[in-house]
Amino acid sequence: MIMTGYTIRRFLPPLAMFGILLLPDVTLAAALKLTCGRADVVNPKWSVPMTFAYAGGDAGPVTVSGPFGDFSIAVKRSSMSIQGEAGEALDGTAKVRVKLPTLADLEACIEQTRDPAAKPDDNDAFLNARDACQQKLAPAPEGVDVVAGLRIGLLADKGDSSGEDGFVDLRLRYEGESRAPDGAMTVEPLPAQCLLEK
């Protein structure tokens, strides 16, 4: 079976795809701006920069700018540990308006693109068709409402060689019921080349 980038990354935790992502001598109590060179590693339409700006402190908004538009997500700061390394994370969710195709257009495209031999509950066939449709459909001019979930993770630097300063896990879930196998249509871009503004 041919697996798209989404299908592969769906089964890996974000840090496993990047290696351990480390941040030298910075805590989230301070303001930061993380710029990812690519908003997604698979979709060429989203191979453009995306930024995440945080004013600092224990809680507050992260301002997101990129191919999905400009929006803010209220986050809280927390501790995290990856493979025994201590670090910090920003976590939050918010209802936002983004630049994506409408749910109806995306689902219609998926039905036309799916392998006709696939079973209705074949998650891989659905995800492969969804990813193909995201690459060819234009966003709705008025945007669409989604629930955005965000996690930004940063670890203390101990000789990192990944070339990145942090990881971003961003999920955009359409409002309303979907014909997706789990009943929810979610877009999961995978930002890469994420560096802090020095």
Secondary structure by P-SEA (a helix, b strand, c coil): cccccccccccccccccccbbbbccccccccbbbbbcccccccccccbbbbbbbccccbbbbbbbcccccbbbbbbbbbbccccccccccccccccccccccaaaaaaaaaacccccccccaaaaaaaaaaaaaacccccccbbbbbbbbbbbbbccccccccccbbbbbbbbbcccccccccbbbbbbbbccccccc
